[in-house]
Amino acid sequence: MTVTTFSAVTSAPPGSAVTDAFDRLAEAYGGLRVVERAADEPLPRGAGWVGADELAAGGPALDAFLAWDNAQVLRDYGTHARPDVIAGFGLHRYAWPACLLITLPWFLHRRAPRFPVAEVAFHRTLGRMSVRVGEFACLPDDPAAALPGARVVPDEEALREEVRAAVAHHLGPLLEGFGPRMRRGRRALWGMVTDEVVEGLWYIGSLLGEEQRAMAELEALLPGSTAPYTGGAGFRTLTGPAGEELPTRDRAGCCFFYTIRPEDTCVTCPRTCDADRIARLAANAA
């Protein structure tokens, strides 16, 4: 699946521990704008906005959210997708940017914010997320340790655990909302979350000129033994026709796009063989 593109710039209350990270995101990627709200400022609702808590509830707001995906598939591909496939598309389009709310501040500044579902709203056609920043974890030598909401942890592994916990804290309720519509078990659902964590930061890391570091950090974050996540980062290197190194990974799950276009799979899809990966990656590099 491709990532939807949008437009971007950020604004924030003064003193936020994550503002610089969201500014870097806006500079590097024109597809997402993160707007921080003050603690007493309501998050937007209506006119295209949906709260993460509304999606987690699995009711009319989720129905409307997935109706957009259903219409998009019909418009772009001239066919209806199965309801479970549509639900998977919808989860991907929320989870990919939502994971970056947590992983990018960690990657850039070693800060792991927590976002309960009540503190995030999403406008997918504008590519905006509106958030209220509260608690975050950081290391002892971080100047942000003096900010309200800071919680100091002793070392890098403890901070990685905070990142994993923060993603699970936010995405777990969303799986409760999307899960019954997706006809997948718990392991498969957390496999999707694993993929969103990895592929979002991997992509943004490449835009920032730090792809190799992003891959190394993700391998340490998701080594393959950190429940509830399914599998690890899954990176490996293929050799291109000219002997060049071509980084790829094996996804923990499948988005089922092949049910719409059987001949068109993601380059990291478990269904895509290495020969096809090499041909496509080498063509993109050229």
C-alpha positions in Angstrom: 0.0 0.0 0.0 1.1 3.5 -0.6 1.1 6.3 2.0 -1.4 9.0 1.4 0.2 12.4 0.9 -1.1 15.6 2.4 0.2 19.1 3.3 2.4 20.2 6.4 3.7 22.9 8.9 3.4 22.8 12.7 2.4 25.1 15.5 2.6 24.3 19.2 2.2 25.7 22.7 5.6 26.9 24.1 7.7 24.4 26.0 6.6 21.1 24.4 9.1 18.3 24.5 8.1 17.1 21.0 7.6 20.2 19.0 11.1 20.1 17.4 10.5 16.5 16.3 7.2 17.5 14.7 8.8 20.5 13.0 11.5 18.1 11.5 8.7 15.9 10.3 6.9 18.8 8.6 10.2 19.9 6.9 11.0 16.4 5.6 7.6 15.0 4.7 4.8 17.0 3.1 2.2 14.4 4.1 1.5 15.2 7.7 1.0 18.2 9.9 0.9 17.7 13.7 -0.8 20.5 15.6 -0.3 20.6 19.4 -3.1 21.8 21.6 -2.9 23.2 25.1 -4.1 21.0 27.9 -7.3 23.0 28.3 -7.9 23.4 24.6 -10.5 21.0 23.0 -9.5 18.8 20.1 -11.3 19.5 16.8 -14.4 17.5 15.9 -16.6 17.4 12.9 -15.8 18.7 9.3 -13.6 15.7 8.6 -12.0 15.4 12.0 -12.4 12.1 14.0 -11.1 11.4 17.5 -9.0 8.3 18.1 -11.3 7.5 20.9 -14.3 7.6 18.5 -12.5 5.1 16.2 -11.7 2.9 19.2 -15.4 2.8 20.1 -16.1 1.1 16.8 -19.5 2.8 16.2 -20.8 5.3 13.7 -17.6 7.3 13.6 -15.7 4.2 12.4 -18.4 3.4 9.9 -17.9 6.9 8.4 -14.1 6.6 8.5 -14.2 3.3 6.6 -16.8 4.6 4.1 -14.0 6.9 2.8 -11.7 3.9 2.2 -14.5 2.0 0.5 -15.3 5.0 -1.8 -11.6 5.5 -2.6 -11.1 1.8 -3.6 -14.2 1.9 -5.8 -13.1 5.2 -7.4 -9.4 4.3 -8.0 -9.8 0.6 -8.9 -13.3 0.2 -10.1 -14.2 -2.6 -7.8 -15.5 -3.2 -4.3 -13.1 -4.6 -1.7 -14.1 -7.1 1.0 -15.2 -5.3 4.2 -12.3 -6.9 6.2 -9.8 -5.5 3.6 -11.4 -2.1 3.8 -11.0 -2.2 7.6 -7.4 -3.1 7.2 -6.8 -0.2 4.9 -8.5 2.2 7.3 -6.4 1.0 10.2 -3.2 1.4 8.2 -4.1 5.0 7.2 -4.6 5.9 10.9 -1.8 3.8 12.5 1.0 4.9 10.1 0.9 8.5 11.2 -0.1 7.7 14.7 3.0 5.6 15.4 5.2 8.5 14.2 3.7 10.7 17.0 5.7 8.4 19.4 8.6 7.0 17.4 9.9 10.2 15.8 10.4 12.1 19.0 12.2 9.0 20.3 14.4 8.7 17.2 15.3 12.4 17.1 15.4 13.5 20.7 15.1 10.4 22.9 11.7 11.3 24.2 8.8 8.9 24.3 5.4 10.7 24.6 2.2 9.0 25.7 -1.0 9.8 23.8 -4.2 8.3 25.3 -6.8 7.9 22.6 -8.7 10.9 24.0 -5.8 13.2 23.3 -5.5 12.6 19.5 -7.8 13.7 16.6 -7.2 12.9 12.9 -8.2 14.6 9.7 -7.0 12.3 7.0 -7.9 14.3 3.9 -5.9 17.3 5.2 -3.2 15.1 6.6 -3.4 16.6 10.1 -3.2 15.2 13.6 -4.2 17.4 16.5 -2.7 16.3 19.9 -2.4 17.2 23.5 1.0 16.4 24.9 1.1 15.3 28.5 3.4 12.7 29.9 6.6 11.7 28.2 9.7 9.6 29.2 13.2 10.7 28.7 16.8 10.0 29.8 18.5 11.5 32.8 20.7 13.9 30.9 17.8 15.3 28.7 17.2 19.1 29.4 13.4 18.3 28.9 13.5 16.3 32.2 12.7 19.6 33.9 9.5 20.1 31.9 6.0 19.2 33.2 5.0 15.7 32.5 8.6 14.4 32.2 9.3 10.9 33.6 13.0 10.0 33.7 14.1 6.4 32.9 17.6 5.1 33.6 18.9 4.0 30.2 18.3 3.4 26.5 16.6 0.0 26.9 14.2 1.4 29.5 13.4 4.1 27.0 12.8 1.6 24.2 10.4 -0.2 26.6 8.6 3.2 27.0 8.2 3.5 23.3 6.8 0.0 22.9 4.4 0.6 25.8 3.3 4.0 24.4 2.5 2.6 21.0 0.6 -0.3 22.6 -1.2 2.1 24.9 -2.5 4.2 21.9 -3.0 1.4 19.3 -4.4 -1.3 21.6 -7.8 0.5 22.0 -7.9 1.1 18.2 -7.5 -2.7 17.6 -10.5 -3.2 19.8 -12.5 -0.9 17.4 -11.1 -2.1 14.1 -10.5 -5.8 15.0 -14.0 -7.2 14.8 -14.3 -5.8 11.2 -10.9 -7.2 10.1 -11.5 -10.9 10.8 -8.0 -11.4 12.1 -6.7 -12.8 15.3 -4.8 -10.9 18.0 -1.4 -12.0 16.6 -2.2 -10.8 13.1 -3.5 -7.4 14.4 -0.3 -6.8 16.4 1.6 -7.9 13.3 0.0 -4.9 11.5 1.0 -2.6 14.3 4.6 -3.9 14.1 4.7 -3.1 10.4 3.3 0.4 10.9 5.9 1.2 13.6 8.8 -0.1 11.4 7.8 1.2 8.0 6.7 4.7 9.2 10.0 5.4 10.9 12.1 3.7 8.2 10.5 5.9 5.6 10.8 9.2 7.5 14.4 8.2 8.5 15.3 7.9 4.8 13.8 11.3 4.1 15.9 12.8 6.9 19.1 11.2 5.4 19.3 8.7 8.4 18.0 5.5 6.9 20.7 3.3 8.2 20.4 4.7 11.8 16.6 4.3 11.6 17.0 0.6 10.6 19.5 0.0 13.5 17.2 1.7 16.0 14.2 -0.2 14.8 16.0 -3.5 15.1 16.9 -2.6 18.7 13.3 -1.5 19.4 11.7 -4.6 17.9 14.2 -7.5 18.2 11.4 -10.1 17.8 10.7 -11.0 21.4 8.7 -8.0 22.7 5.0 -8.9 23.2 2.4 -7.9 22.1 4.4 -7.1 18.9 4.6 -9.9 16.4 8.0 -10.5 15.0 10.9 -8.1 14.8 11.9 -5.2 12.5 12.7 -7.9 9.9 15.4 -6.0 7.9 17.7 -7.8 5.5 19.8 -6.9 2.5 19.5 -8.2 -1.0 22.2 -7.9 -3.7 21.3 -6.0 -6.9 22.3 -6.8 -10.5 25.4 -4.6 -10.2 26.4 -5.9 -6.8 24.7 -3.0 -4.9 23.1 -3.5 -1.5 19.3 -3.2 -1.5 17.7 -3.0 2.0 14.3 -4.7 2.4 12.3 -6.2 5.2 9.8 -9.0 5.6 6.4 -7.6 6.8 4.8 -9.4 9.8 1.4 -9.2 8.0 -0.3 -8.6 4.7 -2.6 -5.7 3.8 -4.5 -7.9 1.3 -4.2 -5.4 -1.5 -3.6 -8.4 -3.7 -7.4 -9.2 -3.4 -8.0 -6.0 -5.4 -5.0 -6.3 -7.8 -3.5 -9.8 -7.6 -0.5 -8.8 -9.7 0.4 -5.8 -7.5 2.0 -6.5 -4.2 4.0 -4.3 -1.8 7.8 -4.8 -2.2 8.0 -5.9 1.5 4.9 -8.2 1.2 5.4 -11.8 2.3 4.0 -12.7 -1.1 6.8 -10.8 -3.0 9.7 -13.1 -3.9 13.3 -11.9 -3.7 13.7 -11.8 -7.5 10.8 -9.4 -7.8 12.1 -7.3 -4.9 15.5 -7.0 -6.5 14.1 -5.9 -9.8 11.8 -3.3 -8.3 14.3 -2.0 -5.8 17.0 -1.7 -8.4 14.6 0.1 -10.8 13.7 2.6 -8.0 17.4 3.2 -7.2 18.1 3.8 -10.8 
